[in-house]
Amino acid sequence: MAFDSCGNFIASIVKNTVASELCTYLKTVGDRKVNSTLMQSVDCRDLTCDQSLLSHDASFASIANCAVLDVATGTNVEMSKFSSLCGNVRASLTPTTFTPSSSHSAAPTTSSTPSYVAPGATASPAATTIYNTSSSSTVTIVIVVAAAVVMILLGAMLWQRYRQTTTIPSKQLDPRAFVMLDEPPPSTVDSNGTKQPSSPAESTSLTLLADLKNVDMGALALFRVRRSDVTLIQSYRHRGAQYHIRRAEYLGQAVALTSCRDSHHIPSFVAEMKLLSTLDCPNIVRFVGVWWGTYTSDLTLVTEFMVGGTLREALARSSSTLFFSHTFQLSWQQKLTIARHIVDGLVYLHSLDTKVLHRDLTSHHVLLTVSSPSSSLPSCSQSLQPSSVVAKLHGFHRSRPVQCDDLTLTAGVGTLVYAAPEVLQGGYYDDRADMFSLGVVLSELDTEEMPYYENLQMSCGGKPPLSNAELSVGIMTGSLEPTFSRDCPAWYVALARDCLQLDPHLRPSASKVAYRMRVQK
């Protein structure tokens, strides 16, 4: 073929080659120049370009004296041997020819490699050539291995998710260090080295936590504690109808572990956890963390340990041992300090952007401690000084945030003898219901007796105690009122009676009560 025909043919190849945008040699071969070094680093390693190089060998096989200049070596290379520029970078090609036998008809073999035929040349129908390269095999292997790895990882993720939602408790976080745990939580070990079950032994609930549709633990994930970091100090400090409280040590600090006995109360228990995790007030029990497992009985609230116990316990034992080893009686100054702290807790709750109603303020839900413990674990031998007593609110399982115009709440919420008349009537109420409960607690602080104590006991004359229905009617109508001792300061009685007004609109707010208490000496 003449020289001009060679150039025209090369130009035709460049124009019609599908890989013209991918292969570097096609950008210069039209000028009869190529760079073998560049080709070996790019084109010879690309499967598409490599196949194009092979096709040029076949296309130029019938064309003599058609060469290009290799600028890397300064030599001319025949187009019929164009693929040789790849050298050892591209694997050698082995054509395999299949010829039909006379005894049977062989099915034609196909290949994914495109067949390039020079213009004017006729492909032989007797044979089909298949090119197998090591690069294509490598690509296939890589794809297979990658697919296998993806499938393995996907299977592992699905299996882990299945384990978390069935038998293995989900990963846990330390609230301080945020350390993830993969192991199932161990049994808690008490101070004597005796293993304790992770849930109360008395709990017979085998309800799966995941089965409770109205319980979402997602918001508490950041507050999960390591069970292995918790050491029991006291098996049970309090065993109530709904909740059990145990004393323990967590990361060097004394804590209280609260668990719920009845799965029906789990939604309100979880709501209390979520609420406590958002509160930050010196007069509200400090939230430490939570843990949960497979069953509802595993759900545990971790809070700071209040060495003084409840206000009700302190008042009941004020003439004997309070919560220290010696006989001690609450002084009037200590009672005023406790009252101020209770009011400060209410001021905080009622002043939040989204106001929080306690809805169950009682002496059982006021805890006592000392302000400056001599050690991280409070000792029962610590003396109680008037200035050191600290009161904090807890028992938020009935609390709920409300908007300013949201006054329709659940009827009958709260302990009967502390409940406001509007609560017992099942009507509308707001934060002023908490103020009525405060008035009852102020009476209890003064007398050291349960509210309406004289009406709940058999009288000397044989008069039976009031029933719950009679007590409710007396509170709603105002015929029954909490009493005060004769030596109680007049300003204190007046303040408490203002809180006990039947008309909620006549009761002072928590901030006003706090001011009136502080102006008194």
C-alpha positions, 0 to 999 in steps of 0.5 A, spaced: 500 500 500 502 506 498 505 511 503 499 516 503 494 510 503 497 508 510 496 515 513 489 515 511 488 508 514 491 510 520 487 516 520 481 512 519 483 507 525 483 513 529 477 516 527 473 510 528 476 507 534 471 507 540 477 508 545 479 514 542 478 518 548 481 513 553 487 511 550 493 516 549 497 513 543 490 515 539 492 522 540 499 522 536 498 516 532 495 520 527 501 524 526 505 517 525 508 518 532 507 514 539 511 514 545 512 507 548 513 509 555 507 512 556 503 507 552 506 502 557 504 506 563 497 507 561 494 504 555 497 497 555 494 496 562 487 498 560 483 492 558 480 496 552 486 500 550 490 493 550 484 490 546 485 496 541 492 495 540 491 487 538 486 489 533 491 494 530 496 488 529 490 484 525 488 490 521 495 492 518 497 485 517 496 486 510 499 493 509 506 493 508 511 499 509 506 502 514 510 504 520 510 510 526 516 513 530 516 511 537 519 517 540 521 514 546 526 509 543 527 513 536 525 507 532 520 506 527 515 500 528 510 497 523 503 497 525 502 490 524 506 489 530 504 495 533 502 491 540 509 489 541 510 496 544 507 494 550 513 489 551 512 485 557 507 489 560 502 486 556 501 478 557 503 474 551 496 472 547 495 465 545 490 465 539 486 458 540 482 456 533 476 451 533 475 447 527 468 444 526 470 436 525 466 432 520 463 427 525 459 432 529 457 440 529 461 444 534 457 450 537 461 456 535 465 459 541 464 467 542 468 472 546 467 478 549 473 481 545 471 485 539 473 482 533 476 487 528 477 486 521 481 490 516 477 493 510 477 489 504 479 483 509 475 477 510 474 473 516 475 466 516 468 462 517 472 456 519 475 459 526 474 464 531 480 467 535 479 468 542 484 472 546 485 471 554 489 476 557 492 476 564 489 483 565 482 481 564 483 475 569 486 479 574 480 484 573 475 478 574 478 476 580 478 483 583 471 483 582 469 477 585 473 478 591 470 485 592 463 482 592 465 476 597 468 481 602 462 486 601 457 480 602 461 478 608 461 485 611 453 485 610 452 478 613 456 480 619 452 487 620 445 483 619 448 478 624 450 483 629 443 487 629 439 480 630 443 479 636 442 486 639 435 485 638 434 478 641 439 476 646 445 480 647 444 487 650 446 493 645 453 496 646 454 501 652 457 507 653 460 510 659 457 517 660 464 520 662 469 517 657 463 514 652 467 507 652 463 502 647 462 495 650 461 489 646 461 484 651 454 482 654 454 485 661 456 481 667 453 480 673 454 485 678 459 484 684 457 487 691 463 489 696 463 482 699 465 479 692 458 476 692 455 476 685 448 479 684 443 478 679 443 484 674 436 485 675 432 485 682 431 477 684 424 479 686 422 481 679 418 476 675 417 480 669 420 477 663 417 482 658 422 483 653 424 491 653 423 491 645 416 488 645 414 495 648 412 499 642 411 506 646 418 505 649 424 509 645 431 508 648 434 512 643 435 518 646 438 515 652 444 511 648 449 516 650 448 515 658 449 508 658 454 506 663 458 499 664 455 494 669 462 492 670 464 499 673 458 498 678 459 495 685 453 494 690 454 496 697 447 495 699 442 490 696 436 494 697 435 500 701 428 501 699 423 496 696 417 499 694 411 496 690 413 499 684 421 501 685 427 498 688 433 502 690 440 499 691 446 503 694 452 502 689 459 505 687 460 507 680 467 510 678 469 512 685 462 515 687 456 513 691 450 512 687 443 509 687 440 504 682 433 504 681 429 499 678 422 498 676 418 492 678 412 492 674 413 492 666 406 497 666 410 502 669 416 502 664 414 507 660 413 512 665 420 510 668 423 511 661 420 518 661 423 520 668 430 518 665 429 522 659 427 528 663 432 527 669 438 527 663 436 534 661 435 537 668 441 541 671 439 544 678 443 543 685 436 541 688 434 536 683 437 529 684 443 528 679 442 524 674 448 519 672 446 514 667 442 508 665 443 501 663 438 496 660 438 489 657 433 484 654 428 484 659 424 490 662 427 488 669 434 490 667 432 497 666 436 501 671 436 508 673 443 511 676 443 517 680 447 520 685 446 517 692 443 521 698 446 519 704 440 522 708 434 518 705 427 521 704 425 527 708 419 522 710 424 518 713 428 523 717 422 526 720 419 519 722 426 518 726 428 525 728 427 524 735 432 517 734 437 516 729 436 520 723 441 517 718 447 518 722 450 513 728 448 518 734 441 521 736 439 527 732 433 531 732 432 536 726 432 543 728 428 549 726 434 552 722 435 545 718 427 545 716 427 552 713 434 550 709 430 544 707 424 548 705 428 553 701 431 547 697 425 544 695 422 551 693 428 552 689 427 546 685 420 548 684 423 555 681 427 551 677 422 546 674 417 552 673 422 557 670 424 552 664 423 554 657 418 548 657 415 548 664 416 542 668 410 540 673 413 535 678 405 532 679 407 528 685 411 532 690 411 529 697 416 528 703 417 521 700 420 525 694 425 529 697 432 526 699 437 529 704 444 529 704 450 533 706 453 539 702 461 537 703 462 530 704 468 528 707 469 522 702 467 520 695 463 515 699 458 518 704 459 515 711 454 514 716 458 517 721 458 524 718 455 529 723 449 533 720 450 541 721 445 546 720 448 549 714 450 542 711 444 539 710 441 539 702 435 537 700 433 535 693 427 533 689 426 526 685 421 521 683 419 524 677 416 518 674 409 522 674 412 529 671 411 532 664 413 538 661 407 542 658 406 549 654 404 555 657 397 554 654 397 546 656 392 546 662 389 539 661 393 534 664 391 527 667 386 527 672 388 523 679 395 524 678 399 524 685 399 521 692 392 523 695 394 527 701 398 531 697 394 532 691 391 539 690 383 539 689 383 541 682 387 534 681 382 530 685 376 533 681 380 531 674 379 538 672 384 543 669 391 544 673 398 547 672 404 548 676 400 551 681 398 544 683 405 543 685 404 549 690 399 546 693 403 540 694 408 544 697 404 547 702 402 540 705 410 538 705 411 545 709 406 543 714 409 536 715 416 539 716 413 543 722 409 537 725 413 531 723 407 527 722 404 525 715 398 530 713 391 529 716 395 524 720 389 525 726 384 523 720 387 517 718 388 513 725 383 510 730 381 516 735 381 515 742 373 515 742 373 509 737 372 513 731 374 510 725 379 513 720 377 516 714 376 512 707 380 515 701 373 517 698 372 521 705 379 524 705 378 526 697 372 530 699 374 533 705 380 536 701 376 538 695 371 542 699 376 545 704 373 542 710 380 538 711 386 542 712 393 540 714 395 542 721 401 546 724 404 546 731 402 552 736 410 554 736 410 554 728 412 562 726 406 566 724 409 568 717 411 560 716 404 558 717 401 564 713 406 562 707 403 555 707 396 557 708 397 561 701 400 555 698 394 551 700 388 556 697 382 552 694 383 557 688 389 555 684 389 563 682 390 565 689 396 561 690 403 564 690 408 562 684 414 558 686 419 564 685 414 568 690 415 563 695 422 563 695 423 570 696 418 570 702 422 565 705 429 568 704 427 575 707 425 572 713 431 571 718 
